[in-house]
Amino acid sequence: MAVDKKQLYEALRRNPPDSVQHEHSARVRSAAEKFFRMKSDQLQRRRDQSEPFDRALRELVTRDGIPARPATKRQAVKAQTPNPPRLAHHILRHGSIHLVDVPPFAVIQASPKGTPPPSSNNDANGGATVAGATGSVTMDVYAGEGETFQGQTNNGPGSCGVWADIGQYYTPPTGPLGPCNSVTEGQLTITASTTVNWASNASSFLYSEPYIEMAVHLVVNNWNSEWDFLGTPVSTPFQYIHQGADTEFGENDVITLNATTAVTPVNNYAVWLEFYAYAWAYGTVGGFLQGESTMDGNFAAVVPSITLDLNYNS
């Protein structure tokens, strides 16, 4: 029996009710906040360990009368959105279902506006923009930077994280649209890639090094047929777009993500590329001796397609 590909795609692409999307967005936001708190606590412990050395170094420089460094306003290179080859429409084959899905995609802006933890002096900020229509994700973060007043820059420590997902909801079909009416389980293999341009700009002088990381991984969420949340069967290790404490940039970096999971027809699934960016820095101290630790960075990524291979067990 010939299967209409439009019907099959519509069966695969069953969107959840708005209440489910709102509930899941809140779940992702909570996980992102917990993740960034953990990062900030880790880096604060590192700073506390290095502070005796930093203090001794500042005292040594002060004793020897080395003049302060002038305050400088820094600006990271802004990464432009890459332009990888794109398919004009999705590709779908029946049998063992093979789907190359293209935008528009679903999105979750877990933290579209980056905010530092309450313990910081708010000298950190950033933002994220996710466009499901084009499959593009942009993020920027900065920490340890503020305004210069009367020639002196007195910024405190800060950290900032932003987090967003881009992907799609799917429901493995059965009956005439599935390979077999008696199917109880199948295997779903997911392949997705993203092309990224990125840049970071670091400054460190007589203080703990600043730090930035930008990363992406693949996540699969699972709901039953009534859209009750069942869990996250897939959460691959993060692959770093960039990680470190230096001024660097990259162009047209391609990151490929793969995962395989068991699926049950009629249950509902979401496949996400989950991105985040995080920056941490101590700030600057004006006066005769100016120490500095600042970081800003950004990236622009495009997800041109998500490929699914669904094989049913007989």
Residue, then its C-alpha position, 0 to 999 in steps of 0.5 A: m500500500a502506497v503511503d502519502k508522505k504528507q500524511l506520514y510527516e503530519a503523523l510524525r510531527r504531532n505538536p504538544p498542547d501549549s500547557v505541555q510546552h510551558e511545563h517543559s520550558a519551566r523544567v528546562r529553565s530550572a535545570a539550566e539555573k541549577f547547572f549555572r549555579m554549579k559552575s559559579d560555585q566551582l569557579q568561586r572555589r577556584r578563585d578562593q584558592s588562588e586569591p592568596f597568590d593573587r594578593a601576594l603578587r599585587e603586594l609585590v607589584t605595589r611595593d616595587g612601584i609599578p604604575a597602574r594599567p590604564a582602564t580600557k574598554r574592550q569589545a569582542v569580535k561579533a560572530q556573524t551567522p554562518n551560511p551552511p548549505r541548506l535543504a529547501h524542504h524535508i526528505l522522507r522515506h517510508g519503510s524503516i522511516h528516514l526523515v531529514d527534517v528542516p526548519p521551521f523548528a520548535v524552540i525553548q528560550a530557557s534563559p533569553k536574558g542572562t542574569p548573574p547569581p544574587s551573590s555577584n555584583n551584577d557586573a555580568n550580563g548577556g542574551a540569547t536569540v533562537a529563531g526556529a524559522t531559520g534554525s539559528v541560535t545566537m548567544d553573547v555573555y560578558a562578566g566582570e565589566g561595567e562602566t568607568f566613572q571619573g577615570q576609574t573602573n570598579n567592577g565586582p565579580g560576576s558570572c552569566g549563563v544563557w541557555a536555549d534549545i532548538g529541535q522538534y517534536y515527533t510521534p512514531p506512527t503505527g497502523p497504515l502509516g507505520p511498517c507494521n500494525s503489531v509493532t510495540e517498539g522501535q529504535l530511533t537514531i538521530t544525527a544533527s550538525t550545527t555550523v558555528n562562528w564564535a569569538s571570545n575576548a579575555s583580559s587578566f592582570l594580577y587577578s584570577e583568570p576569567y573563564i568562558e565556555m560555549a557548548v552544545h549537546l543532543v537531548v531526547n525527551n519522552w512523553n506518553s500518548e497523553w503527554d505525561f512526561l516520562g523522562t529524558p532517555v538521551s542526554t549526550p555529553f556536551q561538545y564545546i564550541h569554545q572553552g578557556a580563558d583566552t582571546e580567540f575566535g573560530e569560523n565555520d566550525v562544524i559539530t556533529l551530534n549522534a544518539t540512538t534510543a528505543v522508542t514506543p509508537v504512539n508515545n511522543y518524543a522531542v529531539w533538541l540541540e541544547f546550547y549554552a554560553y557561560a562567562w565568569a570573571y573577577g572584575t577590575v579594581g581602580g586606583f594606583l594598582q589596577g587588577e583586572s579579570t574580564m571576559d566577553g564572548n559570543f557565538a552564532a550557530v545554524v542547525p540546517s537539519i535533523t536526521l531521524d532513522l526509525n526502525y521498528n521491531s516486528 
